[in-house]
């Protein structure tokens, strides 16, 4: 069912979807489904194509392009895969910090917990951006993940 490569949700396709007004977490979630489940044996193909610049660069597209580059670098480090060279371009470093939560208490947690590939690009979202159902289920089964702890670890996201 998921073998047709022209239908794969690559990171480049996810970014293109974001540029075309798809909700970012939906587009990234679609990509991550392929990364973690549907195309595990073809992960390098999911990330090899550089992101196409959006029609008109906006703060939103710059942020999500930087996020995609950081995400690819982080995923590659977790999977022991080489990271594509396109992720190292300076255009993927934000001029000003992007914090996912606005209150100062959350900022200190985000500064401490955000993985290095994101920090290097001035993105601060914490260490739970990529918890997914497969790992969560495994952690719950092993008694390592308690949903109530997750729920209280971060405040409500700022708009």
Residue pairs with C-beta under 8 A, 6 or more apart in sequence:
2 8
2 34
2 38
2 39
5 42
5 45
8 34
8 38
8 39
8 42
8 45
8 46
9 30
9 31
9 33
9 34
9 46
10 31
10 34
10 45
10 46
10 47
10 49
11 31
11 46
11 47
11 49
11 51
11 68
11 71
11 72
12 49
12 50
12 51
12 52
13 31
14 27
14 28
14 30
14 31
14 68
15 27
15 51
15 52
15 64
15 65
15 68
16 52
17 26
17 27
17 30
18 24
18 27
18 28
18 60
18 61
18 64
19 54
19 55
19 61
24 64
24 67
28 67
28 68
28 71
31 46
32 130
32 132
34 46
35 43
35 46
35 75
36 132
36 134
37 134
39 45
39 46
43 75
43 79
43 81
44 81
44 82
44 84
47 72
47 75
47 76
47 84
48 84
50 84
50 86
51 65
51 68
51 69
51 86
53 65
54 61
54 65
62 94
63 94
63 98
63 123
65 91
65 92
66 92
66 93
66 94
66 98
66 121
66 122
66 123
67 118
67 121
67 123
68 92
69 86
69 87
69 89
69 92
69 117
69 121
70 87
70 92
70 115
70 117
70 118
70 120
70 121
70 123
71 117
71 130
72 83
72 84
72 87
73 83
73 87
73 117
74 115
74 117
74 118
74 130
75 81
75 130
76 82
76 83
76 84
77 83
77 117
92 121
93 120
93 121
93 122
94 121
94 122
94 123
95 122
96 122
97 122
97 123
97 124
98 122
98 123
98 124
99 106
99 107
99 110
99 124
100 110
100 124
100 125
100 126
100 157
100 158
101 107
101 110
101 154
101 155
101 157
101 158
102 158
103 155
103 158
105 155
106 154
106 155
107 124
109 126
109 154
110 124
110 125
110 126
111 119
111 124
113 126
113 127
113 128
114 123
114 124
114 125
114 126
114 127
115 127
118 124
118 125
118 129
126 154
128 150
128 153
128 154
131 150
136 145
139 145
140 146
140 147
